[in-house]
Amino acid sequence: MEKIKRHAALPALAAAIAIIVALTAAAYRSKDNGTFEIRDLAGSREAIRDIAISGELGDGVHRTRFRIEEGRMRADTELFEQPKQADFYRYAPGSPARLGELEYSVQNTSSLHTIMSRKMTDRGYAIPVGSAEVVPPPMRRDSEDPNDGVRLANPPEYGLAGIGDNVYYTVPVSSQFVGTSAIYELEFYPWGFRSGMNPQDYASRRLVDFSLEANRSGEGTGIEILGLEAVGDRLVLISAENETLHIRSYDGRTGEALGEAAVPEFRLPAREYVSGPATTASYYEGYEAYPDHERLTLTLNFRRGSSTQNRTDMTALSFEFADGVELANRTELAFSDGEEDTYNGISRLGYRNGKLYAIRSFREPETERSRAMYDIVRPKHLYMYVYENSKPIYKGEIVTDLNDDNIRAYNQSPMQGGFGYSQMEYRYFTNIVFE
């Protein structure tokens, strides 16, 4: 009887292997048959013929690399031999900032800022690498209320920038601070070894000093440091001073000042002493930065205070750093193609040859006929926009079968207590680059 059972198991095993082989073969046959195309919505596709755009769409088991060149789309899908941990990253205020292959977080008090680095693994967890410390010069807070908290102009991660293997930091101080501040070149010590190290051996170098005395007079809005960026081998300090945006460039090695540009009528919201009519646009402190290290340009994207639930208003400012600092382009952006996908959305800007290129993803707005019970799986769309002389000249959509992943979620009922949403199973766009 035992012999019969063993022989009976062989056909079942063979059938299981046959099913696996068939499914694998079907996957390989269909892997290049998915939808991947450009759909023209407004203007001429000639607007994107002088730029190349590359990126990936994938999950934990496969990815499709695509490239748009001379207005034509090419795509190729790779199936992984083993599932891989999805490496999805999008900075959110207060979360770690990624510079190169490492992520950095900042813990700060009034007298000590500790910057910690960690390396992400393909298994979904991070390995601590090192720490650096910055002791800012005394910056007295200009407040009569002893219970008034320390308010920075932006989350401290906005003060981080990297050039090669070097990492720099400045405190994104608000107008509450007076005295002096600085840009530091960080010196990291191995994580976990602080108790046994000599602090002088890992002292961060003060590269650039700048004054905050404009905040002492009480006239105007003073100075606020919005962030620090890097373009090529240059550091870029971004500040708002008396309703003017200032962009200052410094040599990343010596700290030498390399130039400055100013953008007037740049008002931050909810500030005292704001002049001008109430209809004048204001800009939020948090910005998006898009450096081009080869062309030595930096595009900063600021959300305007006029944004509404159904429309996102932004101002994109592109600066060139080849010879000092020069404002090369200003474009007013207004997007009304749905709701911003703040969880796994895409936002990219690039400035080339007098044109501003934008790629942004949106979720379809909720309607009475929406099939999705959960916002996160509402249909998504990835749009391309081109502006020339601050005017829109093209709009297109990168069309894929991404939303087919939502079929299972469409059939979920809230009575079931939700469902598991994982980038291992739901595809996402990543590594989109303007070339």
C-alpha positions in Angstrom: 0.0 0.0 0.0 2.9 2.4 0.9 4.4 1.7 -2.5 1.1 2.6 -4.3 0.9 5.9 -2.3 4.4 6.8 -3.4 3.7 6.1 -7.0 0.4 8.0 -6.8 2.2 11.1 -5.6 4.4 11.3 -8.8 1.5 12.3 -11.1 0.5 15.0 -8.7 4.0 16.3 -8.5 4.4 16.2 -12.3 1.1 18.1 -12.6 2.2 20.8 -10.2 5.5 21.2 -12.0 3.7 21.5 -15.3 1.4 24.2 -13.9 4.4 26.2 -12.7 6.2 25.9 -16.0 3.1 26.9 -17.9 2.6 30.0 -15.7 6.3 31.0 -16.0 6.2 30.5 -19.8 3.0 32.6 -20.0 4.6 35.3 -17.9 7.7 35.5 -20.2 5.5 35.4 -23.3 3.4 38.3 -22.0 6.1 40.4 -20.3 6.7 42.6 -23.2 3.0 42.8 -24.2 1.9 45.3 -21.5 0.7 48.8 -22.4 3.5 51.4 -22.5 2.9 54.3 -24.8 2.6 58.1 -25.1 -0.8 59.7 -25.5 -0.7 63.2 -26.8 -3.3 65.4 -25.0 -2.4 69.0 -26.1 0.2 70.6 -28.3 2.7 68.8 -30.5 5.0 65.9 -29.5 7.8 67.8 -31.2 8.2 69.6 -27.9 9.8 66.5 -26.3 12.0 65.4 -29.3 15.1 67.2 -27.9 15.1 65.5 -24.5 15.4 61.9 -23.3 13.4 60.7 -20.4 14.0 57.3 -18.7 12.5 55.5 -15.7 11.1 52.3 -14.3 7.8 50.8 -13.4 7.9 47.8 -11.2 7.1 46.0 -8.0 8.8 43.2 -6.0 8.8 40.6 -8.8 9.5 42.5 -12.0 10.2 45.9 -13.5 9.8 47.6 -16.8 12.5 50.0 -17.9 11.4 52.6 -20.3 13.0 55.4 -22.3 11.5 58.2 -24.3 13.8 59.5 -27.0 13.0 61.7 -30.0 9.4 61.4 -29.0 9.3 57.6 -29.2 8.8 55.1 -26.4 10.8 52.0 -25.8 10.2 49.6 -22.9 11.6 46.3 -21.7 10.4 44.1 -18.8 12.6 42.0 -16.5 11.3 39.3 -14.3 13.3 38.7 -11.1 14.5 35.2 -10.3 13.6 35.9 -6.7 11.2 38.6 -5.3 13.0 41.7 -4.2 12.2 44.2 -1.5 10.6 47.3 -3.2 12.9 50.3 -2.9 10.4 53.1 -3.0 11.6 56.5 -1.7 10.0 59.9 -1.6 11.0 62.5 0.9 8.3 63.7 3.3 9.0 66.6 5.7 10.5 65.2 8.9 11.6 61.9 7.4 15.2 61.0 6.4 16.6 62.6 3.4 18.5 60.5 0.8 21.8 61.7 -0.5 23.4 59.1 -2.9 23.2 55.7 -1.4 22.7 56.8 2.2 19.8 58.3 4.1 20.3 61.0 6.7 18.2 62.1 9.7 18.7 65.0 12.0 18.1 65.2 15.7 18.4 68.7 17.0 18.3 70.8 20.2 19.2 74.4 20.6 22.8 73.5 21.3 23.5 70.3 19.4 22.5 68.9 16.0 23.2 65.2 15.5 23.2 63.9 11.9 22.9 60.1 11.5 23.5 58.2 8.4 22.2 54.7 7.4 22.3 52.4 4.4 19.2 50.8 3.1 19.3 47.0 2.3 17.3 45.0 -0.3 15.6 43.3 2.6 13.6 46.3 3.8 15.7 47.4 6.8 18.4 50.0 7.3 22.0 49.6 8.7 23.3 52.5 10.8 26.6 53.8 9.4 27.8 56.8 11.2 27.0 60.1 13.1 28.2 63.6 13.0 27.6 66.5 15.3 27.2 70.2 14.8 27.4 72.7 17.7 25.9 75.9 16.2 27.2 79.3 17.5 24.9 80.9 20.0 21.7 82.0 18.2 19.4 83.7 20.7 15.8 83.2 19.8 14.0 86.6 19.4 11.0 85.8 21.6 9.8 87.3 24.8 7.8 84.1 25.6 10.0 81.6 27.5 7.6 78.8 26.5 7.8 79.6 22.8 9.2 76.6 21.0 12.1 76.7 18.6 10.6 77.1 15.2 12.8 76.4 12.2 11.9 77.7 8.8 11.9 74.2 7.4 12.5 70.7 8.7 16.2 70.3 9.6 16.7 67.8 6.7 16.4 70.8 4.3 19.7 71.9 5.6 21.6 68.8 4.3 23.5 68.7 1.0 26.1 66.4 -0.5 29.0 66.8 -3.0 30.6 63.4 -3.7 31.3 61.7 -0.4 31.2 65.0 1.5 28.0 66.0 3.4 27.2 69.6 4.5 24.7 71.0 6.9 23.2 74.3 7.9 20.4 75.0 10.4 17.2 76.2 8.6 16.8 79.0 11.0 13.7 81.2 11.1 13.5 85.0 11.8 13.3 84.1 15.5 17.0 83.6 15.6 19.7 86.3 15.8 23.5 86.2 15.9 25.4 84.2 13.4 25.0 80.8 11.6 27.2 78.7 9.4 27.4 76.0 6.7 29.4 73.0 8.1 31.3 70.2 6.3 30.4 67.2 8.4 32.8 64.7 9.9 31.2 61.3 10.7 32.3 58.9 13.3 31.3 55.2 13.2 27.8 54.7 14.6 27.7 53.6 18.2 31.3 54.7 19.1 30.6 58.1 20.5 31.5 57.2 24.1 35.0 56.1 23.1 35.9 58.8 20.6 37.6 62.2 21.0 35.1 64.9 19.9 37.9 67.0 18.5 38.8 64.2 16.1 35.4 64.4 14.5 34.7 68.2 14.7 32.7 69.4 11.8 34.3 72.2 9.8 32.7 75.6 9.6 32.9 76.4 5.9 30.8 79.6 5.6 29.6 82.0 8.2 26.7 84.4 7.7 25.0 86.9 9.9 21.4 86.9 11.2 21.6 90.4 12.6 18.8 91.4 10.2 16.4 89.7 12.6 17.4 91.9 15.5 16.1 95.2 14.2 12.5 94.2 14.0 12.1 95.9 10.7 10.8 93.9 7.7 10.6 90.1 7.8 14.3 89.5 8.5 16.2 86.5 7.2 15.1 82.9 7.1 17.3 80.0 5.8 15.0 77.7 3.7 17.6 75.1 2.8 20.9 74.0 1.4 21.4 72.3 -2.0 24.4 71.2 -4.1 24.9 71.7 -7.8 28.1 70.1 -9.2 30.9 71.2 -6.8 28.9 74.2 -5.6 26.8 74.7 -2.5 23.6 76.7 -2.8 22.2 78.5 0.2 18.5 79.4 -0.1 17.1 82.2 2.0 14.1 84.5 2.2 15.0 88.0 3.3 12.6 90.9 3.5 10.2 89.5 0.9 13.0 88.6 -1.5 14.3 85.1 -2.3 18.1 85.0 -2.3 20.2 82.2 -3.9 23.9 82.3 -2.9 26.6 80.0 -4.3 29.8 78.8 -2.5 32.7 76.7 -3.5 32.2 73.3 -1.7 35.9 73.0 -0.9 37.0 76.5 0.1 33.7 78.2 1.0 34.5 81.0 -1.4 31.4 83.0 -2.5 30.8 82.5 -6.2 27.7 84.6 -6.8 24.2 85.6 -5.8 20.8 86.1 -7.4 17.7 87.7 -5.9 14.0 87.2 -6.8 11.8 90.0 -5.5 8.2 89.8 -4.3 8.8 86.5 -2.6 6.5 86.5 0.4 6.2 83.7 3.0 2.7 83.1 4.4 1.6 84.0 8.0 4.4 86.5 8.5 4.2 89.9 10.2 5.2 93.0 8.3 4.1 91.6 5.0 3.6 94.5 2.6 1.7 94.7 -0.7 -1.9 94.0 -1.6 -3.7 91.0 -0.1 -4.0 89.5 -3.6 -0.2 89.2 -4.0 0.9 85.6 -4.1 2.7 84.0 -1.2 4.9 81.0 -1.2 5.2 78.1 1.2 8.6 77.4 2.8 8.8 73.7 1.8 10.2 73.5 -1.8 11.1 70.8 -4.3 14.7 70.9 -5.6 15.9 69.5 -8.9 19.6 69.9 -9.5 21.3 69.1 -12.9 25.0 68.5 -12.0 26.2 68.3 -15.6 24.5 71.5 -16.8 25.0 73.3 -13.5 21.4 74.3 -13.1 19.0 74.1 -10.2 15.2 74.3 -10.4 13.3 75.2 -7.3 9.6 74.6 -7.2 7.5 76.5 -4.6 3.9 75.9 -3.9 1.8 79.1 -4.1 -0.7 80.1 -1.4 -3.4 80.2 -4.0 -3.5 76.4 -4.3 -7.0 74.9 -3.8 -8.3 71.4 -3.3 -8.8 70.9 -7.0 -5.8 72.8 -8.3 -2.1 73.0 -7.4 -0.4 76.3 -8.1 3.4 76.4 -8.2 6.2 78.6 -9.3 9.3 77.0 -10.8 12.5 79.0 -10.7 15.5 77.7 -12.7 19.0 79.1 -11.9 22.3 78.6 -13.8 25.6 78.4 -11.9 28.2 78.2 -14.7 29.2 81.8 -14.2 28.0 83.0 -10.8 24.3 82.7 -10.3 21.6 83.7 -12.8 17.9 83.3 -12.8 17.4 81.6 -16.2 13.7 80.8 -16.2 10.5 81.5 -14.2 7.4 79.5 -14.9 4.0 79.7 -13.2 2.5 76.2 -13.0 -1.1 75.2 -12.4 -2.1 71.6 -12.3 -5.8 70.5 -12.2 -5.6 66.9 -13.4 -6.7 65.3 -10.2 -5.5 64.9 -6.7 -1.8 64.8 -5.9 -0.6 61.3 -5.1 1.3 62.1 -1.9 2.0 58.5 -1.0 3.8 57.1 -4.1 3.5 59.9 -6.6 6.1 61.2 -9.0 7.2 64.8 -9.3 10.1 65.7 -11.6 11.2 69.0 -13.2 14.0 69.6 -15.6 15.2 72.8 -17.4 16.8 72.4 -20.9 17.4 74.9 -23.6 14.9 77.4 -22.5 12.1 74.8 -21.8 10.8 73.5 -18.5 9.8 69.9 -18.5 7.5 68.5 -15.8 6.3 65.0 -15.0 3.7 64.6 -12.3 1.3 61.9 -11.2 -2.2 62.4 -10.0 -5.1 60.2 -8.7 -8.5 60.5 -10.2 -10.8 62.5 -8.0 -13.4 60.6 -6.0 -16.8 60.5 -7.6 -20.1 58.8 -6.8 -19.2 56.1 -9.4 -15.7 55.5 -8.1 -15.0 51.8 -7.8 -12.2 52.1 -5.3 -13.2 52.1 -1.7 -9.7 53.2 -0.7 -8.0 56.5 -1.8 -4.7 54.9 -2.2 -5.8 52.6 -5.1 -7.9 55.2 -7.0 -6.7 55.2 -10.7 -3.4 57.0 -11.2 -2.1 58.9 -14.2 1.4 60.1 -15.1 1.4 63.3 -17.2 4.2 65.1 -19.0 4.1 68.9 -19.5 6.4 71.2 -21.4 6.6 75.0 -21.0 8.5 77.5 -23.2 8.7 81.2 -22.4 6.5 80.4 -19.3 3.7 79.1 -21.5 2.4 75.5 -21.8 3.2 74.1 -25.3 2.6 70.3 -24.7 0.8 67.9 -22.5 1.0 64.1 -22.8 0.4 61.0 -20.7 2.6 58.0 -20.2 0.0 55.3 -20.5 0.5 51.9 -18.9 -1.6 49.1 -17.4 -0.6 50.2 -13.9 -4.2 50.5 -12.7 -4.8 46.9 -13.5 -3.1 46.1 -10.2 -6.2 47.6 -8.4 -8.6 45.0 -9.6 -8.4 43.0 -6.4 -8.8 46.1 -4.3 -12.0 47.1 -6.3 -13.7 44.0 -4.9 -12.8 44.7 -1.3 -15.5 45.8 1.1 -14.8 48.2 4.0 -16.6 45.6 6.2 -13.5 43.4 5.7 -11.4 45.8 7.7 -9.2 47.1 4.9 -6.6 45.3 2.8 -2.9 45.0 2.6 -1.2 47.5 0.2 2.4 46.7 -0.5 4.7 48.0 -3.2 5.8 44.3 -3.5 2.5 43.7 -5.2 1.4 47.2 -6.5 3.6 48.7 -9.1 5.1 52.2 -8.8 7.2 54.5 -10.9 10.7 55.2 -9.9 14.1 56.5 -11.1 12.6 58.9 -13.6 15.4 61.1 -15.0 15.6 63.8 -17.6 18.7 63.2 -19.8 
